C-alpha cells in the first residue's frame, strides 16, 4: 500500500485515493491497514466501504483522485484477499507500473508524512447510487422495455456486495419481481464464488422450478456476470459478453475485443454485424489497451467480464445486467430462445497446480515443439489452433497454476482436447525429472 501511495505521488499531483472492498471478513481489517498507511503518507482517503470493483473505478474519476485501491480477491475463495490498484483514470495500472510499485516496496523507497501533514479519512457510501444513475442514463438501457416485460428474476449474490447493488439496480430498471439468494454481504460464500456452471447449481435449481424467467449470478466484487435461462441451464460466462455485444453492435456500429481465452462466438457476431474483432492477452488492462487501440465499442473477457466504454473502461456486471435485460426485453421471447440464436461453442476450463519440479518455460517450449505444425499464437502463453478448435495454456496471474482452456462445437471434444494437453504436460514433466 505504501509503495502504491508513493507511485501515486510520483505520477500525480493529487494526494487523494479512493478505496472500497468486497464483503470478505478479512476486508474490514485490511481496510484499516490500507487507509492508515495512506494517511500516514499524507494521502486523503475516501472510503466507499462495502462496494463493487466497477463502482470504485467510477468513483476515482468522480472524486478527481490520484488512484484507487479495491480490497478484493475477485472470484477467489474466501481465504484469499488482495489489492486491485487503479490509476487516476479509474483503470487498472499497467504491468510496467505494477513492476515499479513492487520495486518501490522492495527498496523501501517510501516517504511518510510529518504529523502535521497526515492525510484525512472520510466515508462516502453514495457511489453505488451514483454508479447506477450513470447506467440509467445510457442510451441503450431501455427501462421502459424492461418494465413492460415484467421479468421474474433470481439473483445469486454470493453473500457479497452484489447483494447491496443488484436490488437497487433492478428496482431502478423497473423489475418488481426478483428474489436475492445469498444476498447478505457477510462474506460467507455459500459455494465457490467463481460463477462457473459447476458452482451455481443452487440458483439453476431455483430457476428450473418454473418461478423465474432468468437467473443472474455475479462474483464477490461484481465484475463478472453469468446468466441462467428459464430452463435452469447456465449460459456459461462466455455468452454474457457475446449476447450483450450483439445488442450493442446492432445499435452502435464498431469493433470488439476479448482475450485469447474467450469464445470464437464474439468474433462471429462481430463480423456478422459489420465490425472488426481483435484478441488481446489475458487481463483486463490488456483488453482495455486493445479496445482503445481499435476504438472498440464493447469488449471484455470470456469470464463474464463486460467492458462498455460508453460508461467506463472496466469490467462491470451492473451495466452488463442493464444492457442484457434491455436486449432480452426487446427480443420479446424467452432467455433460452435468445441463447439459441448464437453460435453454439463449448469451452473446457481446466488447470494444473504448479509443483517445484515443474519448469513452466521448458513445458511451454516442449508443447510448442510437439505442435509446431499447427498455427500457434504466443501473445500470452500458447494458443494452438486445431481447425475449428483451439486450446490455450498459460500461467495464471493470480494463482500458482497453469490454466488450460479449450473450445470446440461439442463439450466432449473440448474436454478431450484439454485432457490431451494435460497428459502431454504430465508426460513432459515426468521425462524431465
WOPE-V596803 format. One record per backbone hydrogen bond with DSSP energy under -0.5 kcal/mol. CO is the residue of the C=O (numbers start at 0). NH is the residue of the N-H. If there is no record, write none. Layout:
CO|NH + CO|NH
This chain:
0|4 + 1|5 + 2|6 + 3|7 + 4|8 + 5|9 + 6|10 + 7|11 + 8|11 + 12|14 + 13|15 + 14|43 + 15|65 + 15|66 + 16|45 + 17|68 + 18|47 + 19|70 + 20|50 + 23|26 + 23|27 + 24|27 + 25|29 + 26|30 + 27|31 + 28|32 + 29|33 + 30|34 + 31|35 + 32|36 + 33|37 + 34|38 + 35|39 + 36|40 + 37|40 + 37|42 + 38|41 + 38|118 + 39|112 + 43|16 + 44|46 + 44|121 + 45|18 + 45|47 + 46|123 + 48|20 + 51|55 + 52|56 + 53|57 + 54|58 + 55|59 + 56|60 + 57|61 + 58|62 + 59|64 + 60|63 + 66|17 + 67|85 + 68|19 + 68|70 + 69|71 + 69|83 + 70|21 + 72|75 + 76|79 + 81|71 + 82|84 + 83|69 + 84|92 + 85|67 + 86|89 + 90|86 + 93|97 + 94|98 + 95|99 + 96|100 + 97|101 + 98|102 + 99|103 + 100|104 + 101|105 + 102|106 + 103|107 + 103|108 + 107|109 + 109|111 + 113|116 + 114|117 + 119|44 + 121|46 + 125|129 + 126|130 + 127|131 + 128|132 + 129|133 + 130|134 + 131|135 + 132|136 + 134|137 + 137|140 + 139|141 + 140|142 + 141|145 + 142|146 + 143|147 + 144|148 + 145|149 + 145|150 + 146|149 + 150|152 + 150|176 + 151|212 + 151|213 + 152|178 + 153|215 + 154|156 + 154|180 + 155|217 + 156|159 + 158|186 + 159|162 + 160|163 + 160|164 + 161|165 + 163|167 + 164|168 + 165|169 + 166|170 + 167|171 + 168|172 + 169|174 + 170|173 + 173|175 + 175|177 + 176|152 + 178|154 + 178|180 + 180|156 + 181|158 + 182|184 + 183|185 + 186|188 + 192|194 + 193|195 + 195|198 + 195|199 + 196|199 + 199|203 + 200|204 + 201|205 + 202|206 + 203|207 + 204|208 + 205|210 + 206|209 + 206|211 + 213|153 + 214|227 + 215|155 + 216|225 + 218|221 + 219|160 + 220|52 + 221|316 + 223|218 + 225|216 + 226|234 + 226|235 + 227|214 + 228|231 + 231|233 + 232|228 + 235|238 + 236|239 + 236|240 + 237|241 + 238|242 + 239|243 + 240|244 + 241|245 + 242|246 + 243|247 + 244|248 + 245|249 + 246|250 + 247|250 + 247|251 + 254|296 + 254|297 + 255|277 + 256|299 + 257|279 + 258|261 + 262|265 + 263|267 + 264|268 + 265|269 + 266|270 + 267|271 + 268|272 + 269|274 + 270|273 + 275|255 + 277|257 + 279|259 + 282|285 + 282|286 + 283|287 + 284|288 + 285|289 + 286|290 + 287|291 + 288|292 + 289|293 + 290|294 + 290|295 + 291|294 + 294|254 + 297|256 + 298|306 + 299|258 + 300|303 + 300|304 + 303|224 + 303|305 + 304|300 + 304|306 + 305|307 + 305|315 + 306|298 + 306|308 + 307|310 + 307|311 + 311|313 + 313|307 + 315|319 + 316|320 + 317|321 + 318|322 + 319|323 + 320|324 + 321|325 + 322|326 + 323|327 + 324|328 + 325|329 + 326|330 + 327|331 + 333|337 + 334|338 + 335|339 + 337|340 + 338|341 + 342|344 + 345|407 + 347|349 + 347|405 + 349|403 + 351|401 + 354|357 + 356|358 + 357|359 + 358|362 + 359|363 + 360|364 + 361|365 + 362|366 + 363|367 + 364|368 + 365|369 + 366|370 + 368|371 + 370|373 + 374|384 + 375|377 + 376|382 + 381|383 + 381|392 + 382|376 + 383|390 + 385|388 + 388|385 + 389|406 + 390|383 + 391|404 + 392|381 + 393|402 + 398|400 + 399|353 + 400|395 + 400|402 + 401|351 + 402|393 + 403|349 + 404|391 + 405|347 + 406|389 + 407|345 + 409|413 + 410|414 + 411|415 + 412|416 + 413|417 + 414|418 + 415|419 + 416|420 + 417|421 + 418|422 + 419|423 + 420|424 + 421|425 + 422|426 + 423|427 + 424|428 + 425|429 + 426|430 + 427|431 + 428|432 + 429|432
